[in-house]
Amino acid sequence: MEVEAESQVMTNIGVEDGDDANFTSVTNEFSAGVSYPVWEGEVALELSYTLDSVSWNNPGDLPFGNGDDPWNTLHAWDLGLNYTHNIDDAWSLIFGVSGSSAYEIETANSFGISGHAGVSYVLDGEWIFVAGVSVSHDALGTDVMPFGMITWMSPDMPGLVAVVGLPETSLTVPLTETISIKGYGELGGSTHRLSDDSSVAAKGYVSQMHLDTGIDLIWEPLDNLAVTLGGAYRPWGKMELYDSDGDDINDYNTEGGWGGKLGVEISF
């Protein structure tokens, strides 16, 4: 069983229609999750929760809402089941399905489902190739996205790992037996159902996408414990607002934000 928790603070600078920045927000994101093997190491049950606490600079200048903070807390729950079937020493099939709920206050029409299927191939014990497709559906519609990843693990320097793919590309370099450094670029996003009396869009939705880049320092004092301290920069982001029918209201770019994070992962 694996348990992990992470807290990340990120500043977002908003730009409307290519103009100068006209709003700034700071998001403190806390996430926690647990992964529990339920059958012979091939099936894992995963549960996660994410809390976004948002503070706004000069909310009266925001291009949306009524001059007050448009939202301060956003919640997200996800429950999933992942299955890996090892065909032989090289080939594996991977499948997963999950259900989620993401909301400000009320949970009605906040639910979504997703699934993925793919194949993994290990070459010479140091290369791993993964490819597949994921499908997700929520109140805003259905998305179909391919995913792929190539991982290289150095046979001469344990802990030296390079990953190229979507949603993350990274390079991890060991500094000592217990400390390593990781540079990465990662795509992320979320959609939350807004409250019934939201001044932005009553019973509507806010969808956010972003690209984060950063450097993490990872300390592993024990085989089953890892502590991560990192800094991040968000060169690109986008926020979209929708009404209760899922129709687009407006789009905003969010870019140029700096942040940091602290994470802990424990295995049992």
Rosetta blueprint (number, residue, H / E / L):
1 M L
2 E E
3 V E
4 E E
5 A E
6 E E
7 S E
8 Q E
9 V E
10 M E
11 T E
12 N E
13 I E
14 G E
15 V E
16 E L
17 D L
18 G L
19 D L
20 D L
21 A E
22 N E
23 F E
24 T E
25 S E
26 V E
27 T E
28 N E
29 E E
30 F E
31 S E
32 A E
33 G E
34 V E
35 S E
36 Y E
37 P E
38 V E
39 W E
40 E L
41 G L
42 E L
43 V E
44 A E
45 L E
46 E E
47 L E
48 S E
49 Y E
50 T E
51 L E
52 D E
53 S E
54 V E
55 S E
56 W E
57 N E
58 N L
59 P H
60 G H
61 D H
62 L L
63 P L
64 F L
65 G L
66 N L
67 G L
68 D L
69 D L
70 P L
71 W L
72 N L
73 T E
74 L E
75 H E
76 A E
77 W E
78 D E
79 L E
80 G E
81 L E
82 N E
83 Y E
84 T E
85 H E
86 N E
87 I L
88 D L
89 D L
90 A L
91 W E
92 S E
93 L E
94 I E
95 F E
96 G E
97 V E
98 S E
99 G E
100 S E
101 S E
102 A E
103 Y E
104 E L
105 I L
106 E L
107 T L
108 A L
109 N L
110 S L
111 F E
112 G E
113 I E
114 S E
115 G E
116 H E
117 A E
118 G E
119 V E
120 S E
121 Y E
122 V E
123 L E
124 D L
125 G L
126 E L
127 W E
128 I E
129 F E
130 V E
131 A E
132 G E
133 V E
134 S E
135 V E
136 S E
137 H E
138 D E
139 A L
140 L L
141 G E
142 T E
143 D E
144 V E
145 M E
146 P E
147 F E
148 G E
149 M E
150 I E
151 T E
152 W E
153 M E
154 S L
155 P L
156 D L
157 M L
158 P L
159 G L
160 L L
161 V E
162 A E
163 V E
164 V E
165 G E
166 L E
167 P L
168 E E
169 T E
170 S E
171 L E
172 T E
173 V E
174 P E
175 L L
176 T L
177 E L
178 T L
179 I E
180 S E
181 I E
182 K E
183 G E
184 Y E
185 G E
186 E E
187 L E
188 G E
189 G E
190 S E
191 T E
192 H E
193 R E
194 L L
195 S L
196 D L
197 D L
198 S L
199 S L
200 V L
201 A L
202 A L
203 K L
204 G L
205 Y E
206 V E
207 S E
208 Q E
209 M E
210 H E
211 L E
212 D E
213 T E
214 G E
215 I E
216 D E
217 L E
218 I E
219 W E
220 E E
221 P E
222 L E
223 D L
224 N L
225 L E
226 A E
227 V E
228 T E
229 L E
230 G E
231 G E
232 A E
233 Y E
234 R E
235 P E
236 W E
237 G E
238 K E
239 M E
240 E E
241 L E
242 Y E
243 D L
244 S L
245 D L
246 G L
247 D L
248 D E
249 I E
250 N E
251 D E
252 Y E
253 N E
254 T E
255 E E
256 G L
257 G E
258 W E
259 G E
260 G E
261 K E
262 L E
263 G E
264 V E
265 E E
266 I E
267 S E
268 F L
